[in-house]
Amino acid sequence: MAKVALLIGVSEYEPGLNPLPAAVKDVEAMQQVLLHPEMGGFIETDIMVLKNPQRQDMEEAIENLFAHRQKDDLLVLFFSGHGIKDDTGRLFLATRTTRKTPRGDLIRSSAVAASVVHESMSRSRSKRQVVILDSCFSGAFAEGLSAKDDGTVNIREQLGGEGRAVLTSSSSTQYSFEQQGSDLSIYTRYLIEGITTGAADLDEDGVVSIDELHEYASRKVREIQPTMKPEIYTSREGFKIRLTKVPQGDPKQKYRKEVARYSNRGDVTFVGRKILDALRSRLGLSEMEATTIEDEMLAVARQEFRQKLQQYERDFTEALQQTVALSEDDLNALRQNLQQILGLRNEDTMPIEAQVKARIEAYKRHLQHYRQSLAKAMRQEYPLSQPTRHQLQQMQQEWQLKDEDLAAIENRIIAEIEAYRQKLQQFEQAFTTAVQQEYPLSEGNHNQLWQQQQLLGLKAEDIHPITARIIAEREVYQQKLQQYEQVITQAIEHQYPFTEEIREELRRYQHVLEIRDEEVARIEEKVVRQRNTNQPQIQQSNTYEPPVAQSHSIDVDKFLEEVKADELLTQFLSRRVTQVIPETKPVKTPKLPLYWIVPLLIVVAAGFLGLFVKQLRSPSGAFPIFSNPLQTPNPTIKATPTPRSLANLSPGWVIKTNNDISLGNNQSLPRGAFLEVIEKKPNPNPASGSSLVSMRVCANKSTQTSANPKNPGVTTSVPPNSKPLPATILLNSSQINRFGVVLQSDAPNPCRTVTQPPVIEPSDTSPT
């Protein structure tokens, strides 16, 4: 009686078939078991090993295995590799050179047909023929696992027969898998384990038969991969074919056998633990030796079980993180399919699901808290400052928030803030237009603005600063209009129509006050109409006092304190009476008889001429500006004047420089120069902590003077070797604090001069 084996393993394939690294290792492991004298007992010359063979070599080896054999010879054919079906459903064993057409059809001449094996077995006289196929039929692979069957193959019909046993890693409608990263395929590994440990000797007769080996390997495979269902196809005579013996006399080998028998899912059962403890004592093994054997036997199973739990956790987590939440029915279906594929039970998956749900809920809470913090920070400052960014990054690291989730949150908040700002700008434009058209606002306009606020979804605390600023600006502008109206009223009382010089002075004053042309035209039309109505005959005057620009500002905080807590600014304005400077009624000039007018004009002209000549002889040489002779000063209450200082500058105050001040462009103010304050403006750079002061340069004895070519009526101070100075300059308050002092109210004003066009040549005689 001879024992002959042919072991074929194909790991390398042509493009179109995935490689199977474990196939060649399966062959090597099976060869060692069969050659072992206490197990297989095969002679080395009776075992032929083919690794990655060509088709012709493989067919010849199969034919030689079954040819010229005796009835009692044991013949073993082991194949590990791809199994492929053609379009008719016939099975082929893939070789190293097996190929497919571009359409995916098998080129049959490049593979070994199952019928070749069937014919060789049928011709053989041996009645103990064993065929073990650890093969895949489709060649499709899942992640980490190689799928090996996708259709129906009637293996019993093609390979079955009397005195034969056919073992397959899966049925014709199931998948056979290769564990990625494992040395052996799943099915072959448990075949080897059942033989080497003796665990496959179920009846404990010292021999492992084909049916016992199949039962052991099938049970172990289903524990690891429930979807795999290894099959055995036997005839009546081949059912009890004895394949190997159980190693005798080694206590450790006996202990391994029992560990394999009582292990389940990478651990030893409660009953198995009691049996193994008793066996360890009987065999005389130390606790350390037993633990080493158990770890060695269970290491692979434990690793595979952990990988299954991790895969279930990943899949379940991904399902719960879907944008569209899955229904309970979908989750149940997913749970059942994953448990079936991975071979897990409810007690295995329930703790995982609880942990996943708790982790996802905590992650969502952390995301929500991050979103609230980010939204609050971006409403206060945008772009975000570096310290704020650092705090948000610390929050992300602490809660392990994903970059893509935070980017989506930030983009969404930016879009919301930008949309809200656009709504605020829309409301600001509507409020500005309403205030420009009607001030104070009527109840109707107030209701329309309130409805627009509600429609845009704006908060009262957000629109409050906008309306306060617009109203404050309107108050300032209203006061400027009133001031300009007073000035033009006085000018019209003196002379109308205006001369070009007066018109130019009015335009300059308009520019200082920043009043629109249409407002100026409206005011002039109004004043002229009132003059024509109230005073048809107004005595014209040849003199006119140019107005000094006044800066007006409103204390916004004080203004807002007047608003009631339960009303909007628009409601307050609708009931508030705008405070304006009372108009001074024009002084009616008494009508003089005609014979009085000529002497009066002669006296006035002589006085003007004398004053003009006197001014020419004065050191400054500047023309004084006439004050309004018809203007009646308002009575004032005498009070102690408030001391003036550089900290509280006001329009009309005069500053004397106590040192040279450089203006750039080869221009500088000399020491002893006088500057008249026109307007105090805020500094565009708030961080400087100072303000800007607009001032007019006055003539004085310590400076040279030159006429301004653009405005002949204004003289400017020109230090020696310096370019002419402008009529007005803009200085920083910090410069003034270092180089200037303010003149008190009781000191003479050196900037008050008389301006008169030099239409009459001065004479040498002084006026009388």
C-alpha angles and dihedrals in degrees: 000000000000129000113212128175136187113199116192124183124176116189101152124067143171119263110291095048121075118235120253107208093182095059096080091043089053089057093049093049092049091049092055092050094049092047093050107109094217094047120026099006092200120154114242093234090055093059117079118192122198119188117190094339130185118251096255094048090049094050092048091050091051092049092049091049094062100031124098095007131147126239095253096045116120110225120191124189114186120183127180117180144066122336114200134188126214124220091276094054097253117146123242130184111225121233133195091273099041110135141182132217120251086261091057098254119141118253095224096199089064095058137054113253119226087232089068090059091044093053093047091050091047093054093049120099092211116113094194106068120156123188118185116188118189092174144132122228103198102033091221117140133202122208106295091353131076115223111219108184136038106163149029121296121171097216094171090058095045101038105014124107146131115307093011136116123197119192119191129185090229141002122266092264098042135076127251115210137207113206110231112236094018121118094224134033115258097252097044092046093061092043088057092043093051091052100041096046096037089233089128090064093094097169091044094230092136094253131094111218126195094254092049092048091050093048093051096045092044092053093048094046092052091052089057100032114017093186091063115085112184112208136205124205114192142161122227094262095044098050094090099040107150112223109173143356129243116251111252134208100022112114092197091052091052090049090051089053093054093044089055090049098051100035120104131178093350096311141076118256122239093253091043091054092057092048093047093049090053092045092050091056092047093049092046096238120154121238090248092053091049092048091050091052092047093049090049093049097042101037095090093044092048092049091050091048092051090049090053092051090049092049091050090050092051094048094045092047091050090050093053092047094059115127090235109051115239119239121244090253091055091049091050091050091049091047093052095046094048092048091050095047095044097038095239130146132217092260088057097049104036095073089047092052092049092051093046093050092048092048093049092048091050090048091052091050091050091049090051092049090048090050092052092048092047093048092050092049094047092050089055097044135005127212091036118244122241095254091052091049090050092053091050091049090052089051090051093050093047093052096033093234117181120248093229092054092049092046090053091049093049093048091050093049092047090052091049093048092047091050091048091049090051089053090050090051090049091052091045091054091049092048092047092050092048093050092048092051097043130014125209094029119245123232090256094055090045091055092048092052091047091051091050090051091053092045092052092045095235123164120236092232090056097050094040095079090045095052092042092053094047092048092048090050090048091050091052092046091048091054090049089053090050091048092049090048091054092049095048090045090057091045092052090049089057101041137352134205090041125239118236091255093054090044089053091050090051091050091051090050090049090052092051092050091043094228121165120247093240090055091050091050091049093049093047091049090049094049093046090050091051090047092052090048101043103028115023093176116045121176110240118228129205093212129073131178111223110229121248111231112249123203115223126193136168125221099236094193091053090044092053091049088065091059113093116242093238099050137070123243090251090057090050092050093049090061098035120097110219111242111228135172108265114252114247109235111238114257110243111231112223113245110248126205115256095247089059096053098067097053090044093053090050092053093047093048091050091051092050091049094050092047090049093053092046091053091051089057093048116104094242094050091204124139112242118230114242117238120221107276091196096051112109111209116232115245112260133198112240112238137158106278117240111248111254122230139171090252094067105035117176133187114277095030118127124225124199118207117229094190140023115282118204115222097181128240090074091300127124140164113239124228112273095031119144123226125189115212113237104170140347114222133187117255113250086222104063091183091071091068092218137098136225122248123202111209140175118231111237128205119245140164096264095060138060118241135215131178119255106241092211093049113025092187093064124072124200134204114250118188116211117280090012135113116256113278122239121251091249132023136194117223135179114248089232090061091050092050090056101042108025147060127202121237116235122240094255093055119095114263109239091189096064105097135154120249120199128159108251095239093142124056110237119240129216094246119088117236118257 
